[in-house]
Amino acid sequence: MVLEYLKHHKKTKYIFLSSGAVYGGNYQEPVDENTVATVDINNLVSTDWYAISKLYAEAKHRSLSELSIVDVRVFNYFSHTQDMNARFLITDIVRAIKNKEVFKTSADNIMRDFISPPDFYCLIQAIIDYDSTNMVLDCYTKSPVSKFNLLNELVGMFGLEYEVDDGINIVNATGIKSNYYSLNKAAKSINYNPKNTSLEGIIQEVILLRIYD
């Protein structure tokens, strides 16, 4: 429906929320502008379905090169307004702080780049202000954060308690990803300049939640 509208209103700009999952693979390393998307088409598993849906959407958008469509790949997002009962790393941490519970985690020191509302707003505004274009952009902040750097910072600031427990059940809806973030800074070309690091953005949002003493 949206694409049909664009064909009749070619000055309209369409911003589509895609996902870092579109790259597929296991994210042993962060992605960049040279990363090739991988799908084991003969051995599909449930964690591939979401990635394939986003890949299909992006491919369709690039085929309509005369239309102004910008796909924004979101890797990790955190806002104080999101559902804190959802099963994600950051929301599990927030609930542990709120309920004064011990947060249990595996020994894997994964890396994440959480974009928060202020920088996400800056990215969307940069797209709106830019000329009509057909392209894809990866979300990023000034720098990502490792899980244990994040946890240790939250220990000091908000009284989080955590322990390492390799026996816990980790939720990974789209597969295990050690370095789920992007080094592709194509958004610079449209004048996007993030203000916060991943850690700074998370701290700002946790403060807004007012869940600590």
N, C-alpha and C positions, 0 to 999 in steps of 0.2 A: 504494500500500500504506500509506504514512504517512497520507494523508488519510483513508483508510477507518478506520485506527486512531483518529484524532482524533475521528471521528464517534461512536465508541463510548466514548471516554475524553476528555470535553470539558474536563477540567481540565488536560490535557497541553498543554504549550507547545512549538511547533515553530519552530525557528530554521533558516531556509533561506538558504543562501549564494547570493545573486544577484550581479549585476555592474554596474559603472558603464556597461558597454557597452549596457545596456538602453535608454539614452537615444537611441542611434543618433546620426546627425549626424557632424560632423567636428571637434567640440570646438575651434573657433576661440576660444571663450570657455568658462570653467568653467560647469558647470551649477549651478542653484539650485532652490528650491522652485517656481519659475514656468516652468522649462524643459519644453518639450513634446517627447516622444519623436518621432523622425522615421524613417520607413521608406519608401523609394521602392519601393512594392510592385510597380510595373510594370517595374522594372529592378533586380531583386535580384542581388546579387553575393555571392560566398562570404563576404566579411567581414560580411554582414548576418545570416547564419544563426544565429550565437551570440546576437546581440542579440535576434532574434525568439524564440528558445527561452526566454530569460529573461523577455521581455515576456509571453509566453504563460503562463509559470509564475506570474508576479506577478499577472496578471489573474485567473487561476483562484483564487489565494489570497484576493484581495480579494472575490471573489464568495462566499467562504465566511466571511462576516463574523462568524458566530456562533462560529467557531473561533479559538483563540489562535495566530496565525501571524505571525511577524516575518521579513520578508525583509531581509537585510543586504546592501547593495550594496557590494562590494569593488572599489575602483578600482585601487589599487597596494598590494601587500603585500610585505614583505621580512622574512625570518627567516634566521638562521644555519643553521637545520636544513633549509632547502629545497634542491632539487637545483641546485647551482651550475653544472651543465653545460647547463641550460636556456638558450634564447636570448631573454633579456630584457635591457633596458638595464643593470639593476643587477647581474645575474649576469655579464654580459660584462665589466663594470668589475671585479668581484671577481676573475674569472679573470686579468685583466690584472695586477692587483696581485700575485696569488699566483704567476704565472708570470714576473713581471718583464718583461712585454711592454708595448709602447706601445698604448694604447687609442685606436682611431681612431673618430671620430664626425663627424656632419654639423655644419654651422654653425647648424642650427636650435636655438634655445635654448628647448626645451620646458619646461613646468611639470608637476610631478608631486607627489602627496601620498602618500608611502609610509607606511602604517600598519604598525607592527611589533608583535610579540607582546604586550608589556606593555599597550599601548593597545587592541589587539584584545581581549585578555582583559578589560580594564575595560568595553569595550562589551558583550561577551557577558554578563558578570556583571550589568551594569545591566539587561539585558533579562530575565535570569533573576529578578532581584530585583523587577522591576516587576510590576504587576498584569497579569492576562490581557488581551491586546490583539491587534488585527489591524491591522498597519501595516507600513510600509517605512522603513528608515533607511539613509542614506548614511554610509559610513566617512569619517572625517577625523581629522587630527591638529591640533596647535595652529597649524601653518602649513605650506603646501607649500614646495617648493624647486625652483629652476630647475636645468636640467642643468648649466650652467657654474658656478653657485655650488656645486653638489654636487661636480663634478670638481675645482674649485680647492681645496675643503676637503680632499678625499681626497689631493690632491697634497701638501699640507702635513702631513697626519697619517700617511699610510701610504705615501708615496713613489710614488704613482701618476704615470705619465707618459702624456700624451695629446696627440693632434694632430687638427686638423680636416681632414677629407678628404671632400669632397662626392661622391667617386666610389664610396664604400662602399655595400654592399647592406644597407639597414635592414630588420629583420624587424618587420612590423606585421600580426599575425594578424587583428586586428579593425579595421584601417585606421589611417591616420595621424591622431594626435590631438595638437594643440599644447598644449592645456590640459586634460589628462585628470584632473580632480579636481572635487570638489563644494563649493559654498558653502552647501549645505543643512544646517543645524545642528539638524534636528529631533530628533536624539538627545539634545539638552539636556533635552528634555521628560521623559526617563526617567532623568535625573541622570547622563548620561555627560559626563565632563570629561577630555579627553585630557591626559596628563602631558608628552608630548614633542612637539617639532616633527618634521617629516618628516626633517630633517637629523640631529637628535639620535638619533632611532630607528635610522637607518641606521648611524651611527657606533657605537652600542652593539652592534649585531648584527655589524658587521665586526670589532670588537674580540673578540667571542666566537669568531669563526672562527679567530683566531690564525694568519693567513696572511702576516704581514709580519714584518720584522726587529724 
